[in-house]
Amino acid sequence: MKFTWVEPLATLHADGGFAGATQHAALDAFGHAERLGFDALGIAQRGEPDALALRRAEPVAALLARRGSRAAIVELAAQLPDAAATLRVAEEMAALDVLSGGRLVAAFAAGDAAARFRETHALILRAWQASAPFAFAGNYHRLPYVDCWPQPLQRPHPPVLVAGTDGAALAFCLEHDYAYAELSCAGHARARSALGAWWQAVAAAHADDNPHRAGYAQVICLADDLPAARARYDRHVRAFFARHDGDAPDFDALVASGAIVAGSPEGITSRLAALIGELRIGHLFCILDFGGMPAALSLEATGRFAREVMPRLRAAWPMHAGDDRHWIVPHAPHAVLH
């Protein structure tokens, strides 16, 4: 079982001082999570579109690549960009893979424009793998000269994770032997529907049913018990789930729907163990820092989860232990020049 610690970065309209402070805090939190043994560090940019989300995440991802030494780096929930940004995104992601010593997971959201998504994906992968410059003439990209530098360290390319719920996204994952994830934080009913459809598609295709090729994102509110979790996290939960009109669901309603799991380490372990088995997931994206919570609360929750919950769930899939076909292939740590 693999665990990614996810940090939703500051949103679009933050001023420079606030954005700088939150990004410094995020880097400290990422370092804390890596030291505690999380398998990957996920950078999420909520509420921003396409290439803009990737562009805002890149500086933090680059610093993680330079500072870290073990955990994978996952940029979450950005749709593949429009034509003008495709090559820049390909080069920036490749640079992260090189800088990190081969620790990038390329996570893409399959949007509504399936044909554009497929063409953009094809261009990025060809740019990552081509041994010489080439011209690309597609329906959405017409580029007379493509020469991606650098190219990724992982060959033939970094592992790819795709998020999306329609049949085209599932078929795309199976066609390319990619991992699939449900990252909406919309509750367990949606997760059952999305991941149920995924495993049905896998079975119909007689494909690899390794649970490590499926993931799910979960907001986690860890405290001594449920009343304590409600008291400590309620306003942060409301901020995280707030709708555009400023309203947000009730804490207990979110618990009931599964949009959050809350309570003691024992209760959360039991709930997550059942969920892991029901959804057949080998990868949990853990959202433990959200809604503007104080750094002290985030660090405490992350530490308790790593010590009191994560070890109890590690061996969820013993038959598939060590099967890392959909995971990073890191190289020797990069040299540090002084």
Summary of the structure (lengths in Angstrom):
residues: 338
radius of gyration: 19.5
end to end distance: 37.7
largest distance: 61.4
contacts: 1093
relative contact order: 0.14
helix: 48%
strand: 17%
